[in-house]
Amino acid sequence: MKSFFRHLVLLASMQALGLSMAVAADKVVEKPVAADTPEKFAEVAAQIRKEMGVGGRYEYIHTEDKAKADADLDSITAMLQRAGSVSAMPQDARLQLLNTQEHLNGILTHNDRNRLVCERRAPVGTNIPQTTCKTVADIEKSRRESQKYMNDHSNDANVNAAAMRRGG
């Protein structure tokens, strides 16, 4: 019995080590947006818009979140162009800029393809819950593949049902 628990602890620690090494290699960017001057921010905004495209860090961003992110990028650009820099802004404009940046950072961080999502539940056939972790990209790829499979095979089900009605 002691041996079983020793092996279980060893296995869990190896998994945790492997997971931490994988996460360290491609970490989630905590604050993707930081605005200082219009010129610097133009580069940041262009990079974020590129990353929201196919194959980018924020590829799996939902349409409504993408629209909100674009609106925030435009809003920050306008605020910086009006003032010239953060240091030249009045206090209330700085506060508005900070809130807009935080909103945008929240959207981007939540939709980062490398963000780890963990859940704890019992697999089918057992009552012992297990923790599984996947990245947003893995979850979205799996969801899309499942949807494609269902779409591809729904026609098969309709054809088979029609054949059974004719034959029966």
N, CA and C atoms as an extended XYZ file, in Angstrom:
504
Properties=species:S:1:pos:R:3:atomname:S:1:resname:S:1:resid:I:1 pbc="F F F"
N         0.823       -1.194        0.000 N   MET     1
C         0.000        0.000        0.000 CA  MET     1
C         0.870        1.262        0.000 C   MET     1
N         1.935        1.254        0.834 N   LYS     2
C         2.849        2.398        0.870 CA  LYS     2
C         3.482        2.612       -0.499 C   LYS     2
N         3.832        1.510       -1.140 N   SER     3
C         4.456        1.584       -2.456 CA  SER     3
C         3.518        2.241       -3.465 C   SER     3
N         2.244        1.907       -3.390 N   PHE     4
C         1.252        2.488       -4.296 CA  PHE     4
C         1.197        4.002       -4.127 C   PHE     4
N         1.132        4.472       -2.882 N   PHE     5
C         1.064        5.906       -2.625 CA  PHE     5
C         2.352        6.609       -3.046 C   PHE     5
N         3.501        5.949       -2.834 N   ARG     6
C         4.772        6.511       -3.252 CA  ARG     6
C         4.802        6.699       -4.770 C   ARG     6
N         4.331        5.693       -5.488 N   HIS     7
C         4.278        5.783       -6.952 CA  HIS     7
C         3.302        6.872       -7.391 C   HIS     7
N         2.181        6.975       -6.694 N   LEU     8
C         1.173        7.989       -7.024 CA  LEU     8
C         1.743        9.388       -6.827 C   LEU     8
N         2.441        9.610       -5.729 N   VAL     9
C         3.045       10.914       -5.453 CA  VAL     9
C         4.131       11.212       -6.487 C   VAL     9
N         4.943       10.220       -6.815 N   LEU    10
C         5.992       10.402       -7.816 CA  LEU    10
C         5.393       10.756       -9.171 C   LEU    10
N         4.340       10.054       -9.570 N   LEU    11
C         3.680       10.324      -10.841 CA  LEU    11
C         3.094       11.741      -10.856 C   LEU    11
N         2.435       12.128       -9.779 N   ALA    12
C         1.842       13.468       -9.703 CA  ALA    12
C         2.920       14.546       -9.774 C   ALA    12
N         4.034       14.338       -9.089 N   SER    13
C         5.097       15.350       -9.120 CA  SER    13
C         5.743       15.425      -10.495 C   SER    13
N         5.868       14.289      -11.200 N   MET    14
C         6.420       14.305      -12.549 CA  MET    14
C         5.484       15.039      -13.503 C   MET    14
N         4.174       14.811      -13.344 N   GLN    15
C         3.220       15.514      -14.192 CA  GLN    15
C         3.263       17.009      -13.931 C   GLN    15
N         3.340       17.399      -12.674 N   ALA    16
C         3.400       18.820      -12.332 CA  ALA    16
C         4.665       19.459      -12.896 C   ALA    16
N         5.790       18.756      -12.823 N   LEU    17
C         7.040       19.266      -13.370 CA  LEU    17
C         6.937       19.430      -14.877 C   LEU    17
N         6.405       18.428      -15.555 N   GLY    18
C         6.237       18.502      -17.008 CA  GLY    18
C         5.306       19.625      -17.401 C   GLY    18
N         4.222       19.798      -16.656 N   LEU    19
C         3.258       20.856      -16.935 CA  LEU    19
C         3.893       22.219      -16.726 C   LEU    19
N         4.656       22.380      -15.640 N   SER    20
C         5.280       23.682      -15.384 CA  SER    20
C         6.324       24.002      -16.439 C   SER    20
N         7.030       22.990      -16.938 N   MET    21
C         8.021       23.233      -17.980 CA  MET    21
C         7.337       23.625      -19.287 C   MET    21
N         6.207       22.983      -19.603 N   ALA    22
C         5.482       23.311      -20.830 CA  ALA    22
C         4.908       24.719      -20.756 C   ALA    22
N         4.398       25.090      -19.598 N   VAL    23
C         3.806       26.415      -19.444 CA  VAL    23
C         4.885       27.482      -19.495 C   VAL    23
N         6.052       27.212      -18.911 N   ALA    24
C         7.133       28.198      -18.900 CA  ALA    24
C         7.627       28.484      -20.308 C   ALA    24
N         7.557       27.498      -21.189 N   ALA    25
C         8.062       27.676      -22.539 CA  ALA    25
C         7.221       28.653      -23.354 C   ALA    25
N         5.929       28.685      -23.105 N   ASP    26
C         5.042       29.545      -23.884 CA  ASP    26
C         3.982       30.126      -22.961 C   ASP    26
N         4.395       31.100      -22.160 N   LYS    27
C         3.538       31.648      -21.120 CA  LYS    27
C         2.505       32.616      -21.677 C   LYS    27
N         1.434       32.767      -20.908 N   VAL    28
C         0.407       33.756      -21.210 CA  VAL    28
C         0.989       35.131      -20.921 C   VAL    28
N         0.744       36.079      -21.787 N   VAL    29
C         1.202       37.443      -21.579 CA  VAL    29
C         0.211       38.113      -20.640 C   VAL    29
N         0.671       38.488      -19.452 N   GLU    30
C        -0.217       39.055      -18.432 CA  GLU    30
C        -0.811       40.399      -18.849 C   GLU    30
N         0.004       41.294      -19.356 N   LYS    31
C        -0.438       42.630      -19.761 CA  LYS    31
C         0.019       42.875      -21.194 C   LYS    31
N        -0.770       42.413      -22.184 N   PRO    32
C        -0.330       42.575      -23.567 CA  PRO    32
C        -0.313       44.021      -24.040 C   PRO    32
N        -1.095       44.888      -23.401 N   VAL    33
C        -1.199       46.271      -23.870 CA  VAL    33
C        -0.666       47.234      -22.823 C   VAL    33
N         0.269       48.068      -23.221 N   ALA    34
C         0.772       49.140      -22.379 CA  ALA    34
C         0.975       50.345      -23.290 C   ALA    34
N         0.244       51.414      -22.995 N   ALA    35
C         0.300       52.604      -23.844 CA  ALA    35
C         1.122       53.687      -23.173 C   ALA    35
N         1.960       54.372      -23.969 N   ASP    36
C         2.760       55.474      -23.457 CA  ASP    36
C         2.681       56.660      -24.418 C   ASP    36
N         3.054       56.444      -25.682 N   THR    37
C         2.968       57.487      -26.705 CA  THR    37
C         2.209       56.933      -27.907 C   THR    37
N         1.670       57.821      -28.757 N   PRO    38
C         0.925       57.341      -29.930 CA  PRO    38
C         1.777       56.466      -30.852 C   PRO    38
N         3.043       56.803      -31.007 N   GLU    39
C         3.909       56.046      -31.902 CA  GLU    39
C         4.151       54.631      -31.386 C   GLU    39
N         4.490       54.528      -30.106 N   LYS    40
C         4.726       53.212      -29.515 CA  LYS    40
C         3.447       52.378      -29.538 C   LYS    40
N         2.322       53.034      -29.219 N   PHE    41
C         1.075       52.292      -29.167 CA  PHE    41
C         0.633       51.834      -30.552 C   PHE    41
N         0.944       52.589      -31.590 N   ALA    42
C         0.582       52.177      -32.954 CA  ALA    42
C         1.226       50.830      -33.280 C   ALA    42
N         2.475       50.631      -32.844 N   GLU    43
C         3.160       49.353      -33.052 CA  GLU    43
C         2.478       48.231      -32.271 C   GLU    43
N         2.132       48.527      -31.013 N   VAL    44
C         1.467       47.534      -30.164 CA  VAL    44
C         0.116       47.151      -30.764 C   VAL    44
N        -0.659       48.138      -31.190 N   ALA    45
C        -1.983       47.883      -31.759 CA  ALA    45
C        -1.887       47.054      -33.033 C   ALA    45
N        -0.921       47.370      -33.876 N   ALA    46
C        -0.740       46.604      -35.117 CA  ALA    46
C        -0.390       45.152      -34.801 C   ALA    46
N         0.473       44.958      -33.823 N   GLN    47
C         0.861       43.593      -33.438 CA  GLN    47
C        -0.333       42.821      -32.871 C   GLN    47
N        -1.134       43.461      -32.043 N   ILE    48
C        -2.302       42.787      -31.459 CA  ILE    48
C        -3.303       42.424      -32.548 C   ILE    48
N        -3.544       43.337      -33.472 N   ARG    49
C        -4.476       43.034      -34.573 CA  ARG    49
C        -3.956       41.857      -35.414 C   ARG    49
N        -2.663       41.802      -35.615 N   LYS    50
C        -2.061       40.679      -36.348 CA  LYS    50
C        -2.255       39.377      -35.563 C   LYS    50
N        -2.048       39.430      -34.257 N   GLU    51
C        -2.172       38.246      -33.400 CA  GLU    51
C        -3.624       37.760      -33.286 C   GLU    51
N        -4.590       38.614      -33.602 N   MET    52
C        -6.000       38.192      -33.580 CA  MET    52
C        -6.373       37.444      -34.857 C   MET    52
N        -5.453       37.376      -35.817 N   GLY    53
C        -5.701       36.674      -37.069 CA  GLY    53
C        -5.402       35.188      -36.945 C   GLY    53
N        -5.616       34.469      -38.027 N   VAL    54
C        -5.393       33.024      -38.068 CA  VAL    54
C        -3.938       32.710      -37.737 C   VAL    54
N        -3.748       31.795      -36.801 N   GLY    55
C        -2.406       31.385      -36.395 CA  GLY    55
C        -1.784       32.274      -35.336 C   GLY    55
N        -2.450       33.361      -34.958 N   GLY    56
C        -1.912       34.275      -33.955 CA  GLY    56
C        -2.216       33.835      -32.537 C   GLY    56
N        -1.619       34.541      -31.600 N   ARG    57
C        -1.781       34.241      -30.181 CA  ARG    57
C        -3.254       34.337      -29.746 C   ARG    57
N        -4.013       35.243      -30.354 N   TYR    58
C        -5.422       35.438      -29.991 CA  TYR    58
C        -6.342       34.953      -31.109 C   TYR    58
N        -5.913       33.937      -31.831 N   GLU    59
C        -6.657       33.401      -32.975 CA  GLU    59
C        -8.072       32.984      -32.600 C   GLU    59
N        -8.254       32.468      -31.407 N   TYR    60
C        -9.548       31.907      -31.020 CA  TYR    60
C       -10.449       32.914      -30.311 C   TYR    60
N       -10.147       34.180      -30.459 N   ILE    61
C       -10.973       35.218      -29.845 CA  ILE    61
C       -12.355       35.206      -30.519 C   ILE    61
N       -13.391       35.294      -29.715 N   HIS    62
C       -14.756       35.288      -30.240 CA  HIS    62
C       -15.025       36.595      -30.989 C   HIS    62
N       -15.948       36.552      -31.923 N   THR    63
C       -16.244       37.705      -32.774 CA  THR    63
C       -16.604       38.936      -31.952 C   THR    63
N       -17.462       38.753      -30.944 N   GLU    64
C       -17.864       39.914      -30.140 CA  GLU    64
C       -16.701       40.452      -29.308 C   GLU    64
N       -15.825       39.573      -28.823 N   ASP    65
C       -14.649       40.033      -28.084 CA  ASP    65
C       -13.659       40.738      -29.013 C   ASP    65
N       -13.553       40.257      -30.242 N   LYS    66
C       -12.660       40.896      -31.211 CA  LYS    66
C       -13.145       42.317      -31.507 C   LYS    66
N       -14.456       42.477      -31.645 N   ALA    67
C       -15.020       43.813      -31.891 CA  ALA    67
C       -14.741       44.737      -30.709 C   ALA    67
N       -14.881       44.220      -29.479 N   LYS    68
C       -14.597       45.022      -28.282 CA  LYS    68
C       -13.112       45.386      -28.225 C   LYS    68
N       -12.245       44.430      -28.559 N   ALA    69
C       -10.801       44.689      -28.546 CA  ALA    69
C       -10.438       45.753      -29.578 C   ALA    69
N       -11.007       45.653      -30.772 N   ASP    70
C       -10.750       46.665      -31.806 CA  ASP    70
C       -11.222       48.042      -31.349 C   ASP    70
N       -12.395       48.089      -30.725 N   ALA    71
C       -12.921       49.366      -30.231 CA  ALA    71
C       -12.004       49.952      -29.153 C   ALA    71
N       -11.509       49.095      -28.255 N   ASP    72
C       -10.585       49.567      -27.215 CA  ASP    72
C        -9.283       50.074      -27.827 C   ASP    72
N        -8.760       49.358      -28.827 N   LEU    73
C        -7.527       49.805      -29.496 CA  LEU    73
C        -7.735       51.170      -30.151 C   LEU    73
N        -8.875       51.346      -30.817 N   ASP    74
C        -9.185       52.636      -31.440 CA  ASP    74
C        -9.332       53.734      -30.396 C   ASP    74
N        -9.976       53.413      -29.289 N   SER    75
C       -10.188       54.392      -28.223 CA  SER    75
C        -8.862       54.837      -27.597 C   SER    75
N        -7.984       53.888      -27.333 N   ILE    76
C        -6.670       54.218      -26.763 CA  ILE    76
C        -5.868       55.058      -27.753 C   ILE    76
N        -5.915       54.694      -29.021 N   THR    77
C        -5.209       55.455      -30.053 CA  THR    77
C        -5.688       56.904      -30.062 C   THR    77
N        -7.006       57.092      -30.032 N   ALA    78
C        -7.570       58.447      -30.046 CA  ALA    78
C        -7.151       59.238      -28.806 C   ALA    78
N        -7.183       58.606      -27.633 N   MET    79
C        -6.797       59.296      -26.395 CA  MET    79
C        -5.337       59.738      -26.452 C   MET    79
N        -4.470       58.859      -26.940 N   LEU    80
C        -3.049       59.197      -27.008 CA  LEU    80
C        -2.760       60.260      -28.060 C   LEU    80
N        -3.468       60.220      -29.169 N   GLN    81
C        -3.255       61.236      -30.204 CA  GLN    81
C        -3.721       62.608      -29.730 C   GLN    81
N        -4.816       62.637      -28.973 N   ARG    82
C        -5.296       63.929      -28.448 CA  ARG    82
C        -4.287       64.535      -27.486 C   ARG    82
N        -3.721       63.709      -26.589 N   ALA    83
C        -2.846       64.226      -25.545 CA  ALA    83
C        -1.375       64.258      -25.960 C   ALA    83
N        -0.957       63.367      -26.846 N   GLY    84
C         0.449       63.305      -27.236 CA  GLY    84
C         1.234       62.283      -26.454 C   GLY    84
N         0.917       62.116      -25.179 N   SER    85
C         1.548       61.096      -24.338 CA  SER    85
C         0.740       60.968      -23.055 C   SER    85
N         1.033       59.924      -22.313 N   VAL    86
C         0.325       59.708      -21.048 CA  VAL    86
C         0.672       60.814      -20.060 C   VAL    86
N         1.909       61.227      -20.027 N   SER    87
C         2.324       62.251      -19.063 CA  SER    87
C         1.645       63.597      -19.311 C   SER    87
N         1.210       63.858      -20.550 N   ALA    88
C         0.543       65.129      -20.861 CA  ALA    88
C        -0.964       65.071      -20.616 C   ALA    88
N        -1.490       63.915      -20.243 N   MET    89
C        -2.941       63.767      -20.045 CA  MET    89
C        -3.362       64.303      -18.692 C   MET    89
N        -4.576       64.889      -18.628 N   PRO    90
C        -5.132       65.226      -17.319 CA  PRO    90
C        -5.471       63.937      -16.556 C   PRO    90
N        -5.626       64.045      -15.262 N   GLN    91
C        -5.832       62.869      -14.408 CA  GLN    91
C        -7.049       62.046      -14.830 C   GLN    91
N        -8.171       62.664      -15.175 N   ASP    92
C        -9.362       61.905      -15.544 CA  ASP    92
C        -9.159       61.143      -16.868 C   ASP    92
N        -8.397       61.729      -17.790 N   ALA    93
C        -8.102       61.040      -19.053 CA  ALA    93
C        -7.164       59.855      -18.804 C   ALA    93
N        -6.219       60.013      -17.879 N   ARG    94
C        -5.332       58.898      -17.524 CA  ARG    94
C        -6.137       57.740      -16.940 C   ARG    94
N        -7.096       58.083      -16.106 N   LEU    95
C        -7.945       57.060      -15.494 CA  LEU    95
C        -8.755       56.323      -16.567 C   LEU    95
N        -9.299       57.079      -17.502 N   GLN    96
C       -10.045       56.462      -18.602 CA  GLN    96
C        -9.130       55.563      -19.445 C   GLN    96
N        -7.911       56.034      -19.707 N   LEU    97
C        -6.939       55.238      -20.456 CA  LEU    97
C        -6.612       53.947      -19.711 C   LEU    97
N        -6.363       54.046      -18.428 N   LEU    98
C        -6.053       52.875      -17.612 CA  LEU    98
C        -7.201       51.871      -17.646 C   LEU    98
N        -8.424       52.340      -17.492 N   ASN    99
C        -9.584       51.450      -17.504 CA  ASN    99
C        -9.750       50.771      -18.869 C   ASN    99
N        -9.525       51.506      -19.922 N   THR   100
C        -9.638       50.935      -21.267 CA  THR   100
C        -8.547       49.891      -21.487 C   THR   100
N        -7.324       50.194      -21.059 N   GLN   101
C        -6.230       49.228      -21.167 CA  GLN   101
C        -6.538       47.964      -20.378 C   GLN   101
N        -7.037       48.114      -19.172 N   GLU   102
C        -7.354       46.949      -18.341 CA  GLU   102
C        -8.459       46.110      -18.977 C   GLU   102
N        -9.459       46.762      -19.557 N   HIS   103
C       -10.533       46.044      -20.237 CA  HIS   103
C        -9.954       45.242      -21.399 C   HIS   103
N        -9.120       45.884      -22.196 N   LEU   104
C        -8.498       45.227      -23.340 CA  LEU   104
C        -7.581       44.090      -22.889 C   LEU   104
N        -6.778       44.335      -21.867 N   ASN   105
C        -5.901       43.282      -21.346 CA  ASN   105
C        -6.708       42.086      -20.847 C   ASN   105
N        -7.841       42.340      -20.228 N   GLY   106
C        -8.702       41.253      -19.760 CA  GLY   106
C        -9.209       40.404      -20.918 C   GLY   106
N        -9.656       41.058      -21.976 N   ILE   107
C       -10.148       40.331      -23.158 CA  ILE   107
C        -9.024       39.494      -23.756 C   ILE   107
N        -7.858       40.105      -23.946 N   LEU   108
C        -6.748       39.403      -24.590 CA  LEU   108
C        -6.212       38.269      -23.724 C   LEU   108
N        -6.071       38.503      -22.431 N   THR   109
C        -5.568       37.458      -21.540 CA  THR   109
C        -6.530       36.277      -21.508 C   THR   109
N        -7.823       36.566      -21.465 N   HIS   110
C        -8.821       35.492      -21.435 CA  HIS   110
C        -8.800       34.674      -22.723 C   HIS   110
N        -8.488       35.281      -23.836 N   ASN   111
C        -8.506       34.610      -25.133 CA  ASN   111
C        -7.127       34.178      -25.623 C   ASN   111
N        -6.125       34.243      -24.764 N   ASP   112
C        -4.769       33.838      -25.144 CA  ASP   112
C        -4.759       32.340      -25.396 C   ASP   112
N        -4.266       31.939      -26.553 N   ARG   113
C        -4.256       30.519      -26.933 CA  ARG   113
C        -3.455       29.670      -25.955 C   ARG   113
N        -2.554       30.273      -25.197 N   ASN   114
C        -1.699       29.533      -24.268 CA  ASN   114
C        -2.233       29.517      -22.842 C   ASN   114
N        -3.372       30.179      -22.602 N   ARG   115
C        -3.942       30.200      -21.250 CA  ARG   115
C        -4.384       28.794      -20.890 C   ARG   115
N        -4.009       28.358      -19.712 N   LEU   116
C        -4.323       27.024      -19.246 CA  LEU   116
C        -5.679       27.027      -18.550 C   LEU   116
N        -6.538       26.080      -18.923 N   VAL   117
C        -7.847       25.925      -18.304 CA  VAL   117
C        -7.882       24.539      -17.682 C   VAL   117
N        -8.081       24.476      -16.375 N   CYS   118
C        -8.090       23.197      -15.667 CA  CYS   118
C        -9.486       22.927      -15.111 C   CYS   118
N        -9.837       21.652      -15.093 N   GLU   119
C       -11.103       21.264      -14.497 CA  GLU   119
C       -10.907       19.957      -13.757 C   GLU   119
N       -11.740       19.755      -12.777 N   ARG   120
C       -11.659       18.547      -11.958 CA  ARG   120
C       -13.002       17.850      -12.043 C   ARG   120
N       -12.973       16.631      -12.587 N   ARG   121
C       -14.199       15.842      -12.650 CA  ARG   121
C       -13.851       14.367      -12.772 C   ARG   121
N       -14.824       13.554      -12.463 N   ALA   122
C       -14.637       12.109      -12.515 CA  ALA   122
C       -14.838       11.622      -13.943 C   ALA   122
N       -13.863       10.877      -14.478 N   PRO   123
C       -14.038       10.316      -15.818 CA  PRO   123
C       -15.158        9.274      -15.821 C   PRO   123
N       -15.660        8.974      -16.990 N   VAL   124
C       -16.715        7.973      -17.119 CA  VAL   124
C       -16.198        6.650      -16.577 C   VAL   124
N       -16.996        6.007      -15.739 N   GLY   125
C       -16.640        4.699      -15.202 CA  GLY   125
C       -15.984        4.735      -13.836 C   GLY   125
N       -15.815        5.913      -13.266 N   THR   126
C       -15.210        6.005      -11.938 CA  THR   126
C       -15.807        7.187      -11.185 C   THR   126
N       -15.688        7.121       -9.869 N   ASN   127
C       -16.132        8.241       -9.034 CA  ASN   127
C       -14.957        9.049       -8.518 C   ASN   127
N       -13.762        8.699       -8.942 N   ILE   128
C       -12.565        9.387       -8.473 CA  ILE   128
C       -12.271       10.550       -9.415 C   ILE   128
N       -12.447       11.773       -8.922 N   PRO   129
C       -12.195       12.927       -9.799 CA  PRO   129
C       -10.715       13.084      -10.127 C   PRO   129
N       -10.465       13.555      -11.336 N   GLN   130
C        -9.110       13.831      -11.788 CA  GLN   130
C        -9.065       15.258      -12.310 C   GLN   130
N        -7.916       15.873      -12.176 N   THR   131
C        -7.717       17.219      -12.703 CA  THR   131
C        -7.071       17.105      -14.080 C   THR   131
N        -7.693       17.760      -15.053 N   THR   132
C        -7.110       17.803      -16.389 CA  THR   132
C        -6.946       19.262      -16.785 C   THR   132
N        -5.859       19.555      -17.456 N   CYS   133
C        -5.575       20.913      -17.900 CA  CYS   133
C        -5.298       20.911      -19.392 C   CYS   133
N        -5.877       21.887      -20.079 N   LYS   134
C        -5.661       22.055      -21.518 CA  LYS   134
C        -5.541       23.544      -21.790 C   LYS   134
N        -4.898       23.869      -22.903 N   THR   135
C        -4.820       25.269      -23.288 CA  THR   135
C        -6.101       25.662      -24.022 C   THR   135
N        -6.345       26.947      -24.122 N   VAL   136
C        -7.500       27.444      -24.866 CA  VAL   136
C        -7.440       26.946      -26.306 C   VAL   136
N        -6.242       26.912      -26.885 N   ALA   137
C        -6.088       26.441      -28.262 CA  ALA   137
C        -6.493       24.977      -28.391 C   ALA   137
N        -6.069       24.135      -27.450 N   ASP   138
C        -6.436       22.722      -27.496 CA  ASP   138
C        -7.947       22.535      -27.358 C   ASP   138
N        -8.545       23.283      -26.456 N   ILE   139
C        -9.992       23.186      -26.242 CA  ILE   139
C       -10.735       23.613      -27.501 C   ILE   139
N       -10.318       24.718      -28.089 N   GLU   140
C       -10.998       25.232      -29.286 CA  GLU   140
C       -10.806       24.292      -30.476 C   GLU   140
N        -9.600       23.753      -30.643 N   LYS   141
C        -9.365       22.797      -31.731 CA  LYS   141
C       -10.249       21.575      -31.567 C   LYS   141
N       -10.336       21.060      -30.357 N   SER   142
C       -11.172       19.888      -30.082 CA  SER   142
C       -12.638       20.191      -30.352 C   SER   142
N       -13.094       21.375      -29.931 N   ARG   143
C       -14.490       21.763      -30.166 CA  ARG   143
C       -14.775       21.848      -31.656 C   ARG   143
N       -13.867       22.457      -32.416 N   ARG   144
C       -14.058       22.592      -33.860 CA  ARG   144
C       -14.031       21.240      -34.569 C   ARG   144
N       -13.121       20.353      -34.140 N   GLU   145
C       -13.066       19.020      -34.740 CA  GLU   145
C       -14.340       18.228      -34.451 C   GLU   145
N       -14.849       18.347      -33.226 N   SER   146
C       -16.103       17.662      -32.873 CA  SER   146
C       -17.255       18.194      -33.705 C   SER   146
N       -17.315       19.500      -33.854 N   GLN   147
C       -18.378       20.119      -34.652 CA  GLN   147
C       -18.289       19.668      -36.109 C   GLN   147
N       -17.084       19.617      -36.646 N   LYS   148
C       -16.892       19.166      -38.028 CA  LYS   148
C       -17.320       17.712      -38.176 C   LYS   148
N       -16.949       16.874      -37.225 N   TYR   149
C       -17.329       15.465      -37.258 CA  TYR   149
C       -18.848       15.319      -37.251 C   TYR   149
N       -19.498       16.065      -36.369 N   MET   150
C       -20.970       16.001      -36.279 CA  MET   150
C       -21.602       16.473      -37.581 C   MET   150
N       -21.096       17.542      -38.166 N   ASN   151
C       -21.635       18.030      -39.434 CA  ASN   151
C       -21.421       17.026      -40.557 C   ASN   151
N       -20.217       16.456      -40.614 N   ASP   152
C       -19.903       15.488      -41.658 CA  ASP   152
C       -20.757       14.227      -41.549 C   ASP   152
N       -21.037       13.792      -40.326 N   HIS   153
C       -21.748       12.533      -40.137 CA  HIS   153
C       -23.252       12.691      -39.957 C   HIS   153
N       -23.738       13.903      -39.850 N   SER   154
C       -25.188       14.078      -39.754 CA  SER   154
C       -25.850       13.694      -41.069 C   SER   154
N       -25.181       13.932      -42.184 N   ASN   155
C       -25.712       13.515      -43.478 CA  ASN   155
C       -25.795       11.999      -43.560 C   ASN   155
N       -24.799       11.292      -43.018 N   ASP   156
C       -24.820        9.832      -43.013 CA  ASP   156
C       -26.031        9.319      -42.244 C   ASP   156
N       -26.311        9.921      -41.105 N   ALA   157
C       -27.450        9.492      -40.290 CA  ALA   157
C       -28.758        9.713      -41.043 C   ALA   157
N       -28.881       10.835      -41.732 N   ASN   158
C       -30.099       11.109      -42.491 CA  ASN   158
C       -30.273       10.110      -43.629 C   ASN   158
N       -29.192        9.771      -44.323 N   VAL   159
C       -29.260        8.814      -45.422 CA  VAL   159
C       -29.642        7.446      -44.889 C   VAL   159
N       -29.031        7.022      -43.781 N   ASN   160
C       -29.329        5.719      -43.201 CA  ASN   160
C       -30.772        5.637      -42.709 C   ASN   160
N       -31.260        6.712      -42.103 N   ALA   161
C       -32.640        6.714      -41.615 CA  ALA   161
C       -33.617        6.635      -42.790 C   ALA   161
N       -33.344        7.329      -43.855 N   ALA   162
C       -34.215        7.293      -45.038 CA  ALA   162
C       -34.207        5.897      -45.658 C   ALA   162
N       -33.034        5.272      -45.716 N   ALA   163
C       -32.929        3.925      -46.279 CA  ALA   163
C       -33.693        2.917      -45.423 C   ALA   163
N       -33.649        3.082      -44.115 N   MET   164
C       -34.357        2.160      -43.224 CA  MET   164
C       -35.871        2.330      -43.370 C   MET   164
N       -36.340        3.559      -43.571 N   ARG   165
C       -37.790        3.786      -43.742 CA  ARG   165
C       -38.269        3.141      -45.039 C   ARG   165
N       -37.478        3.258      -46.098 N   ARG   166
C       -37.857        2.653      -47.388 CA  ARG   166
C       -37.823        1.142      -47.315 C   ARG   166
N       -36.817        0.621      -46.640 N   GLY   167
C       -36.642       -0.823      -46.601 CA  GLY   167
C       -37.555       -1.508      -45.602 C   GLY   167
N       -38.062       -0.778      -44.596 N   GLY   168
C       -38.808       -1.382      -43.488 CA  GLY   168
C       -40.229       -1.394      -43.742 C   GLY   168
